[in-house]
């Protein structure tokens, strides 16, 4: 039983107020730490630059290629240090919000996992600072060509170091990730013991000579998405059309309500503040906002939901067959294989598809991992699979396909911007024309 069963009818507004309070406390804690660190921002940057400065030739130094870099780079570093320092406080606020709804067993599991994850992330950052950075910069200083002065921009150096900190911090989270996967039942201790030898060998040897690179994998995914697009349009046409109609009607009603409020405010000589307060409490305006939010929510949620459902059947059917790849992958000469050399069964394909959900909800950072050696996405690592290519060179037609997507994306963004601008202008003209 959960701790919240005594007030199971607790209204939604109470939860929202609690969430606002926790966010406010977390933000205040972060700002307090940041305010304490700002006077020492330059010293912090000096400490961060030591691994590079220690490896530069005598007289070597960092440079600032932008006017504001000497100000913004230390400020940016101070913010990230404040975020790391205040992370226990931020996690506590998050825990205080979700803990009342957890079972006692979940609480006993969550607290050690959160604490371990935080400590391991700190350990990863320390490992990167004290061991990795000196080795990297020592190597780069030695291979610098004759006659080339190694003069690094302070902003570029900060970005590079932060990426390394994030990478090693996440890499050190592997024990926590394995525990979570074992709790979810995705892996068992027996599977981990069996794969230990492959993992040890894989640290030093890449077993396959031609892993698929990021853009090749993206081109294959986009081809598969185009194959699924007609089915998505067929299944979602009716609800999407209703949602679009509701969104347009709600937007027009909202514009009319705003027009009436502005007309009444000008007639009564209200200040902008009074107008804002009256707008926040107007029932018709709030109802219109709710209807518009509902329609927009449907428009944003339904296509991804349909895609996930269809992609599940599509991917499992093709990747577990003798093809070992979807049509998009096959067109580019790609195939999905298991790291241990076993057959691609339906169960393995299912594990890979479910793990791909983590790559999506991580804002595609899981997919972006395939851009770096050993070219494994997050779901590849979790499902112990990898994508191999017959050729490491992206075909010319695939490059043209990627360029066409870029152009189409730019035109779509331009059209959306112009449409929103015209809609806002029409609403404003309508509001002012009715006065």
C-alpha positions in Angstrom: 0.0 0.0 0.0 1.2 3.6 -0.7 1.5 6.4 1.8 -1.0 8.4 -0.2 -4.0 6.1 0.1 -5.4 8.1 3.0 -6.0 11.0 0.7 -6.6 9.2 -2.6 -9.1 11.9 -3.6 -6.5 14.6 -3.3 -7.3 17.2 -6.0 -5.0 17.8 -8.9 -4.4 21.4 -7.8 -2.9 20.3 -4.6 -0.3 18.2 -6.5 0.4 21.1 -8.8 0.9 23.4 -5.8 3.3 20.9 -4.3 5.2 20.6 -7.5 5.5 24.4 -7.8 6.8 24.5 -4.2 9.4 21.9 -4.9 10.5 23.5 -8.1 10.7 26.9 -6.3 12.8 25.4 -3.5 15.1 23.6 -5.9 15.6 26.8 -8.0 16.3 28.9 -4.9 18.9 26.4 -3.7 20.6 26.4 -7.1 20.6 30.2 -7.2 22.0 30.4 -3.7 24.9 28.1 -4.6 25.4 30.0 -7.9 25.5 33.3 -6.1 28.2 31.9 -3.7 30.3 30.7 -6.7 30.1 33.7 -9.0 32.8 35.7 -7.1 35.1 32.7 -7.7 34.2 32.1 -11.3 37.6 33.0 -12.7 39.4 30.9 -10.1 37.2 27.9 -11.0 38.0 28.3 -14.7 41.7 28.5 -13.7 41.5 25.2 -12.0 39.6 23.7 -14.9 42.2 24.9 -17.4 45.2 23.4 -15.4 45.2 20.0 -17.2 45.7 21.8 -20.5 48.0 24.6 -19.3 50.3 22.0 -17.7 50.8 20.3 -21.1 51.3 23.4 -23.2 54.8 24.5 -24.2 56.4 27.1 -22.1 54.6 30.4 -22.5 51.5 28.7 -23.9 48.1 30.0 -22.9 44.4 30.0 -23.7 42.9 32.7 -25.8 39.5 34.3 -26.2 38.4 34.6 -29.9 35.1 36.3 -29.0 34.6 39.6 -27.2 32.4 38.4 -24.4 34.1 35.0 -23.9 36.2 36.1 -20.9 32.9 36.9 -19.2 30.5 34.2 -20.3 32.9 31.2 -20.1 33.6 31.5 -16.4 29.9 32.3 -15.7 28.8 29.2 -17.7 31.3 27.1 -15.7 30.1 28.6 -12.4 26.5 27.6 -13.3 27.4 24.0 -14.1 29.5 23.7 -10.9 26.5 25.1 -9.0 24.3 22.5 -10.7 26.6 19.7 -9.6 27.0 21.0 -6.1 23.3 21.5 -5.6 22.3 18.2 -7.2 21.7 16.5 -3.9 19.3 19.3 -2.9 17.5 19.1 -6.3 17.2 15.3 -6.1 15.9 15.6 -2.6 13.1 18.0 -3.8 12.2 15.6 -6.6 12.2 12.7 -4.1 10.0 14.6 -1.6 7.5 15.1 -4.4 7.3 11.5 -5.7 8.0 9.6 -2.4 4.4 9.8 -1.0 3.1 7.8 -4.0 5.7 5.0 -3.8 5.4 1.6 -2.2 7.7 0.9 0.7 9.7 -1.6 -1.3 10.1 1.0 -4.1 11.4 3.5 -1.6 13.9 1.0 -0.2 15.2 0.5 -3.8 15.1 4.1 -5.0 17.1 5.7 -2.3 20.2 3.6 -2.7 20.0 3.8 -6.5 19.7 7.6 -6.4 22.6 8.0 -4.0 24.8 5.5 -5.9 24.0 7.2 -9.2 24.9 10.6 -7.8 28.2 9.4 -6.3 29.1 7.5 -9.5 28.5 10.5 -11.6 30.8 12.6 -9.4 33.4 9.8 -9.6 33.1 9.8 -13.4 33.8 13.6 -13.5 36.7 13.2 -11.1 38.1 10.4 -13.3 37.9 12.6 -16.4 39.5 15.6 -14.7 42.4 13.8 -12.9 43.2 11.0 -15.4 41.7 11.5 -18.8 42.2 15.2 -19.4 46.0 15.1 -18.7 46.4 12.1 -20.9 44.4 13.6 -23.8 46.1 17.0 -23.7 49.5 15.4 -23.3 48.9 13.4 -26.4 47.5 16.4 -28.4 50.5 18.5 -27.4 53.0 15.9 -28.6 51.3 15.4 -32.0 50.9 19.1 -32.8 52.7 19.7 -36.1 55.9 21.7 -36.2 55.3 25.4 -36.6 51.8 25.2 -35.2 51.0 27.0 -32.0 48.4 25.2 -29.8 46.2 28.1 -28.7 42.8 27.0 -27.6 39.8 29.2 -27.2 38.4 29.3 -23.7 34.8 28.7 -24.7 35.7 25.8 -27.0 37.9 24.3 -24.2 35.0 24.6 -21.7 32.6 22.9 -24.1 35.0 20.1 -24.8 35.7 19.5 -21.1 32.0 19.5 -20.2 31.2 16.9 -22.9 33.9 14.7 -21.4 32.6 15.1 -17.9 29.1 14.2 -19.1 30.3 11.2 -21.1 32.4 9.8 -18.2 29.8 10.6 -15.6 27.2 8.7 -17.6 29.6 5.8 -18.3 30.1 5.4 -14.6 26.4 5.0 -14.2 26.6 1.5 -15.8 26.3 -0.4 -12.5 23.1 1.5 -11.6 21.8 0.8 -15.1 22.5 -2.9 -14.8 20.8 -3.0 -11.4 17.7 -1.3 -12.9 17.7 -3.6 -15.9 17.9 -6.6 -13.6 15.0 -5.3 -11.5 13.0 -4.8 -14.6 13.7 -8.4 -15.6 15.4 -7.4 -18.9 18.7 -9.1 -17.9 19.5 -11.8 -15.3 22.6 -12.4 -13.3 23.2 -15.5 -15.3 23.2 -13.5 -18.6 25.6 -11.0 -17.1 28.0 -13.7 -16.0 27.8 -15.3 -19.4 28.5 -12.0 -21.2 31.4 -11.0 -18.9 34.0 -12.5 -21.1 32.6 -10.8 -24.2 32.5 -7.5 -22.4 36.2 -7.8 -21.3 37.3 -8.7 -24.8 35.0 -6.0 -26.3 36.8 -3.3 -24.2 40.0 -4.0 -26.1 38.8 -5.4 -29.4 35.9 -4.4 -31.7 34.7 -7.7 -33.0 33.2 -6.5 -36.3 35.2 -4.4 -38.8 32.4 -2.4 -40.3 29.9 -0.9 -37.8 27.2 1.3 -39.3 27.8 5.0 -38.6 25.2 7.5 -37.3 24.2 9.1 -40.6 23.9 5.7 -42.3 21.6 4.5 -39.5 19.6 7.7 -39.7 19.1 7.4 -43.4 17.9 3.9 -43.0 15.5 5.0 -40.2 14.1 7.8 -42.3 13.4 5.4 -45.2 11.5 3.1 -42.8 9.6 6.1 -41.4 8.5 7.0 -45.0 7.3 3.4 -45.4 5.2 3.7 -42.3 3.9 7.2 -43.1 0.9 6.0 -45.3 -0.3 3.7 -42.5 0.0 6.4 -39.9 -1.9 8.8 -42.2 -4.6 6.2 -42.8 -5.1 5.2 -39.2 -4.8 8.7 -37.8 -6.6 10.8 -40.5 -10.0 11.0 -38.8 -8.8 11.8 -35.2 -6.1 14.1 -36.4 -8.6 16.0 -38.6 -11.0 16.3 -35.6 -8.1 17.6 -33.5 -7.0 20.1 -36.1 -10.6 21.4 -36.5 -10.9 21.7 -32.7 -7.6 23.5 -32.5 -8.6 26.0 -35.2 -12.1 26.6 -33.6 -10.5 26.9 -30.1 -7.9 29.4 -31.4 -10.6 31.5 -33.0 -12.8 31.4 -29.9 -9.7 32.3 -27.8 -9.0 35.2 -30.1 -12.6 36.4 -29.8 -12.4 36.2 -26.0 -9.2 38.1 -25.9 -10.7 40.7 -28.2 -13.6 41.2 -25.9 -11.4 41.4 -22.8 -9.1 44.0 -24.5 -12.1 46.1 -25.7 -13.6 46.1 -22.2 -10.2 46.9 -20.6 -9.7 49.9 -22.9 -13.2 51.1 -22.4 -12.8 51.0 -18.6 -9.3 52.4 -18.7 -7.7 49.4 -17.1 -3.9 49.1 -16.8 -2.0 46.2 -18.5 -1.6 44.5 -15.1 -5.3 44.7 -14.4 -6.0 43.2 -17.9 -3.6 40.4 -17.2 -5.3 39.6 -13.9 -8.7 39.7 -15.3 -7.6 37.4 -18.2 -6.2 34.9 -15.7 -9.6 34.6 -14.0 -11.9 34.8 -17.0 -13.8 31.5 -17.2 -14.4 31.7 -21.0 -10.8 32.4 -21.6 -9.7 29.5 -19.4 -12.1 27.1 -21.0 -10.8 28.1 -24.5 -7.2 27.5 -23.3 -8.2 24.1 -22.0 -9.8 23.1 -25.3 -6.9 24.4 -27.3 -4.4 22.5 -25.1 -6.5 19.3 -25.5 -6.5 19.6 -29.3 -2.7 20.4 -29.4 -2.0 17.5 -27.1 -3.9 15.1 -29.4 -2.0 16.5 -32.5 1.3 16.1 -30.8 0.8 12.7 -29.1 -1.3 10.7 -31.6 1.3 10.5 -34.5 4.2 9.3 -32.2 1.9 6.8 -30.6 0.8 5.4 -33.9 4.4 5.3 -35.1 5.5 3.5 -32.0 2.8 0.8 -32.4 3.4 0.3 -36.1 7.2 0.4 -35.8 7.1 -2.3 -33.1 5.3 -4.7 -35.5 7.5 -3.6 -38.4 10.8 -3.9 -36.7 10.1 -7.1 -34.9 8.9 -8.8 -38.0 11.9 -7.9 -40.2 14.7 -7.9 -37.7 13.8 -11.3 -36.3 13.5 -12.8 -39.8 16.4 -14.1 -41.9 16.9 -10.6 -43.3 17.9 -9.3 -39.8 17.0 -5.8 -41.0 14.1 -3.6 -41.9 13.7 -2.6 -45.6 15.4 0.8 -44.9 18.4 -0.9 -43.4 18.5 -3.5 -46.2 18.5 -0.7 -48.8 21.7 0.6 -47.3 23.3 -2.8 -46.8 22.8 -2.8 -43.0 21.9 -5.7 -40.7 21.3 -6.2 -37.0 23.4 -8.9 -35.3 24.0 -10.0 -31.8 27.3 -9.3 -30.1 27.7 -12.9 -29.0 27.1 -14.2 -32.5 23.8 -15.9 -31.7 20.6 -15.8 -33.8 18.4 -12.7 -33.9 15.3 -14.1 -32.2 12.0 -12.4 -31.6 12.9 -12.0 -27.9 16.1 -10.2 -28.7 14.4 -8.0 -31.3 11.8 -7.1 -28.7 14.5 -6.2 -26.1 16.2 -4.0 -28.8 12.9 -2.2 -29.6 12.0 -1.6 -26.0 15.6 -0.4 -25.2 15.2 2.0 -28.2 12.5 3.8 -26.2 15.2 4.9 -23.8 17.2 6.3 -26.8 14.1 8.4 -27.8 13.1 9.6 -24.3 16.7 10.7 -23.6 16.2 13.5 -26.2 17.9 11.2 -28.8 21.2 11.3 -26.9 21.0 7.5 -27.0 20.9 7.6 -30.8 23.7 10.2 -30.9 26.0 7.7 -29.1 26.2 5.9 -32.5 28.1 8.9 -33.8 31.2 8.0 -31.7 33.3 4.9 -31.6 32.5 2.0 -31.2 29.4 3.4 -33.0 26.8 1.8 -30.7 23.6 3.4 -29.8 22.2 3.1 -26.3 19.7 0.4 -27.3 22.5 -1.5 -29.0 24.4 -1.7 -25.7 21.4 -2.6 -23.6 20.2 -5.4 -26.0 23.8 -6.6 -26.8 23.3 -6.1 -30.5 24.9 -3.9 -33.1 24.3 -2.7 -36.7 26.8 -3.7 -39.3 27.2 -2.3 -42.8 28.4 -4.0 -46.0 30.3 -0.7 -46.8 31.4 2.1 -44.6 30.7 4.6 -47.4 27.3 6.3 -47.6 25.9 5.9 -51.1 25.4 8.9 -53.2 21.6 8.5 -53.4 21.5 8.3 -49.6 23.5 11.6 -49.3 20.9 13.2 -51.7 18.1 11.8 -49.6 19.6 13.4 -46.5 20.0 16.7 -48.2 16.4 16.6 -49.4 15.3 16.0 -45.8 17.3 19.0 -44.7 15.8 21.3 -47.4 12.3 20.0 -46.6 12.9 20.6 -42.9 14.0 24.2 -43.5 11.0 24.9 -45.7 8.7 23.3 -43.1 10.2 25.5 -40.3 9.8 28.6 -42.5 6.2 27.7 -43.4 5.4 27.1 -39.7 7.0 30.4 -38.7 5.1 32.4 -41.4 1.8 30.6 -40.5 2.2 31.4 -36.8 3.1 35.0 -37.6 0.1 35.4 -39.9 -2.2 33.8 -37.4 -1.0 36.0 -34.5 -1.3 39.1 -36.8 -4.9 38.1 -37.8 -5.8 37.6 -34.1 -4.4 41.0 -33.3 -6.1 42.7 -36.2 -9.4 41.0 -35.2 -8.9 42.1 -31.6 -8.1 45.7 -32.5 -10.7 45.9 -35.3 -13.5 45.0 -32.9 -12.7 48.0 -30.6 
